[in-house]
Amino acid sequence: MQLSASLRRLCAGILCAMVLVAGASKVEAHAIEAPQTRVGAKTRPAAAPARALSWNEFRQLTPPERGARKRLIEAQEQDEWRLDPPDGWRALQLKGWCVLAREDSSSVRGLVEELQQQWSWMERTFGWMAPAEHARPPIVLVHGHGDDLPASFRGDFAPKAGVSTARLACAKEREHRALAREALLSLWFQEKDRDSWNAMPAWLKNALRDWLADARAKSAGFDPGCGESLDRAWRSMAKDGELLPLKDIALSRGLRHAEELDGAESARAQATRLVALLAWGRGARADEQRALLVEYLRAARAAALELGAEDARLARLEPRAASVLEPWAEQEFLAAWDARSAAFEERVAERAWSASFARLASRDEERLLVGLKALR
């Protein structure tokens, strides 16, 4: 018996998974990863086999193999949404992105253009993390503030998947776009290198989020910005020459979440400038500075994988997670894999620091601080 399109969408929506972004608990913008076994559109019943493997199996593929699988899944799922959009929604193809919206308007296109510029900026800035990995842009649904999402696009009751193309729902009103930018940040890193994103210390993630708070899409390209409050705090620090030791920033001193840093605006301001200097800074020492960030992130990733391998929960759940026929077993594994205790994060940050910043000679660290003070 054939299911109706709306019923198939509803079943898919119950299975799909939401990517939770720190500070983005509102419904105006949230990222949703699509289901592992979403029912295909009525004209494409053979689409599902491309996704018939677990995340645990997916991550064991080589980057070229995974890239080929990603592109196939991406093309199939974009076709499905274009051929069978939710009732009352239109499917648009905008520069290779599949976009669902009520209408094809300038506000919809403006939002998507901003997201596309951010995606390209992240690829240029951080693509070195995994140059052989293909990062699929999400299926984007643009809605008005307060609108109900189609049932087929929601994933309120399911944890993360990881094989299918991610979904991003965001309000088109400009005041809500910072939430969409934060969601897209997480999606890009998880597409590129999920392990590095999970291992990334809190201060670095929070600094990247701060840079997106007041970002702008311009004709010359994406322009990150962290807002007047942090800019003012940084100008005051740089003027007085009272910078915090790098170790205080890189180890977060026990501060794990952005809300805990709100009372330490100076630390947040310096963290944003340190990220800017290392990731997209220019000048004679740009290559050396970027190499330092590479060492730091690689050490964090290696430490997280090593420490994670010692986790009894993962050892218990991993065999079951290898089967796509037990999707909830896989979800439990992914939830355990992504969960990090404060002690775990601190051990990862300590190892990353020891393998990178701690090895700087006093003269090199002083040069780094001089470079920081020169940033606006």
C-alpha positions, -999 to +999 in steps of 0.1 A: +000+000+000+014+034-010+017+060+017+005+095+010+031+122+006+021+140+037+021+107+058+056+098+044+068+133+054+054+130+089+071+096+093+104+111+081+100+141+104+096+119+135+129+101+126+150+131+117+175+146+142+181+181+156+215+196+161+214+216+193+234+248+192+246+265+225+225+295+231+201+287+203+172+272+222+147+294+203+128+279+174+137+307+150+168+289+139+178+254+145+197+227+126+182+193+120+200+163+107+179+142+084+169+106+091+190+076+083+162+059+064+139+086+052+112+074+028+120+085-007+099+108-028+072+091-048+091+093-081+124+082-065+117+050-045+153+037-049+169+067-031+170+051+003+198+025-003+224+052-006+218+060+031+216+024+043+246+025+066+252+037+101+273+066+111+297+042+127+302+026+093+302+059+075+331+073+095+352+042+087+352+050+049+382+068+034+376+106+026+372+099-012+347+071-005+328+092+020+328+121-003+313+100-032+287+087-008+279+122+005+275+136-030+251+108-040+230+112-009+230+150-013+218+147-049+191+122-041+177+141-011+177+174-030+157+158-058+133+144-033+125+177-017+123+195-051+099+169-065+078+166-034+080+197-011+057+200+019+022+212+012+022+250+010+060+253+004+080+258-027+114+242-035+140+266-049+174+258-062+198+287-054+234+282-064+233+245-057+214+248-024+180+233-020+157+258-003+121+255+009+101+286+013+066+299+011+076+322-017+106+332-038+112+367-024+141+390-019+141+384+018+144+346+012+172+351-013+190+376+009+191+352+038+203+323+017+230+344+001+243+353+036+244+316+046+262+307+014+288+334+019+294+322+055+297+286+042+323+297+016+342+318+042+344+288+066+357+266+037+384+292+029+393+298+065+391+263+080+391+240+050+427+229+058+412+208+087+401+181+063+408+192+027+397+158+012+363+159+030+332+172+011+310+194+032+274+192+021+253+224+025+221+217+045+186+216+031+174+251+041+138+259+051+131+297+054+100+306+075+085+336+091+089+342+128+063+322+146+054+300+117+049+263+123+074+241+105+062+213+083+059+181+102+083+164+078+110+190+086+108+187+124+129+163+145+118+173+180+119+137+194+150+122+178+187+127+186+214+132+160+219+110+129+248+119+106+247+101+073+219+120+056+221+157+046+215+181+075+185+204+076+185+240+087+153+259+095+156+296+102+134+327+103+139+352+075+137+382+098+172+398+102+170+399+140+171+361+141+199+355+117+226+352+144+210+319+154+211+307+119+248+316+116+256+297+148+237+266+136+255+267+103+289+269+121+282+236+138+269+220+107+299+229+086+324+216+112+304+184+116+303+178+079+340+185+076+354+168+107+329+159+134+357+146+157+376+179+156+344+198+163+335+176+193+371+179+206+374+217+201+378+234+235+350+256+247+369+289+245+376+284+207+340+274+199+327+304+219+351+328+202+339+316+168+303+321+178+311+356+191+326+364+157+293+354+140+271+375+164+274+407+142+287+393+109+276+408+076+274+395+041+288+422+018+295+425-019+332+419-011+324+387+008+315+375+043+327+399+071+328+384+106+320+407+135+316+402+172+297+434+182+304+467+198+305+454+234+334+430+228+351+454+204+350+481+231+364+457+257+392+447+234+402+483+225+404+491+262+426+460+268+449+467+239+452+504+248+462+496+284+484+467+274+468+445+300+464+412+282+457+379+299+483+351+297+476+329+267+472+299+290+443+316+308+426+318+275+435+285+259+425+265+291+394+286+298+403+282+335+373+260+341+348+281+321+330+257+298+301+276+284+295+310+268+270+320+295+297+314+322+320+338+303+295+366+303+311+379+335+346+378+320+341+400+289+378+408+287+386+371+284+360+367+257+373+397+238+409+385+239+398+350+228+381+364+197+413+383+187+434+352+193+412+332+170+413+359+144+451+361+145+456+324+143+429+315+118+427+344+093+454+368+103+477+383+078+513+394+078+547+380+078+540+355+105+506+343+093+518+309+083+535+303+116+504+314+135+481+292+115+505+262+120+501+268+157+463+265+155+467+234+134+489+218+160+465+228+188+434+214+170+451+182+159+463+175+194+428+182+208+413+158+183+439+131+191+434+135+228+396+133+226+397+101+205+422+085+229+403+094+260+370+085+243+384+050+235+387+045+273+350+053+278+332+021+289+299+035+276+312+038+241+328+003+242+294-011+253+273+007+227+296+006+196+289-030+184+252-023+184+257+011+167+273-007+137+239-019+125+217+005+106+188-019+115+190-006+151+188+032+146+181+039+182+212+020+193+232+042+169+216+073+183+226+062+219+262+057+207+263+092+191+248+108+221+274+092+243+302+101+218+292+137+217+287+141+255+317+155+273+321+160+310+339+190+324+368+168+335+370+153+300+371+188+283+398+200+307+420+170+300+416+175+263+424+212+266+455+205+287+469+180+262+462+204+233+480+232+251+510+211+259+514+200+223+512+236+209+512+268+228+533+254+257+562+247+233+565+283+222+597+300+232+593+331+253+603+352+224+577+336+201+550+340+227+559+377+231+557+381+193+522+365+194+511+390+220+525+419+200+505+407+170+474+405+192+478+441+204+480+453+168+445+439+160+416+463+161 
